Amino acid sequence: MNYGTLYPSLLKLEQEGSIASEWGVSENNRRAKFYRLTRAGRKQLGKEARNWEQTTAILARFLSPAEDTV
């Protein structure tokens, strides 16, 4: 993923309140921005994970071979 894709995504998530950021120092002593999930972000992540599990379960049932009815 390149910077031009990643930064707008992080900015959007931060503006929505799903993540928070703070400036710090990286492992190689460079200035870096660090991100963390907020409480709202964790809640949204749980909701999205449940939706994904439900969607994949529906697709799995739809794509599974038909059972014999005889």
C-alpha positions, 0 to 999 in steps of 0.5 A, spaced: 500 500 500 502 506 498 503 513 502 497 516 497 492 511 499 494 509 506 494 517 509 487 519 506 484 512 509 488 514 516 485 521 516 478 519 514 478 514 520 481 519 525 476 524 523 470 519 524 473 518 531 475 510 530 483 511 531 487 517 534 494 519 533 500 522 536 507 523 534 513 520 537 520 517 536 520 510 532 525 505 533 530 508 529 530 515 533 526 518 527 519 522 528 513 518 527 506 518 528 503 512 531 495 510 531 491 506 536 484 504 535 479 508 540 473 505 544 469 507 538 473 504 533 474 497 537 466 497 537 466 499 529 471 493 528 467 488 532 461 490 528 464 490 521 467 483 523 460 480 525 458 483 518 463 479 515 462 473 518 455 473 516 456 475 509 461 469 508 457 464 512 451 466 507 456 465 501 458 459 503 451 456 504 450 459 497 456 456 494 456 449 497 454 443 493 446 442 493 444 436 497 441 430 494 433 430 496 432 423 494 
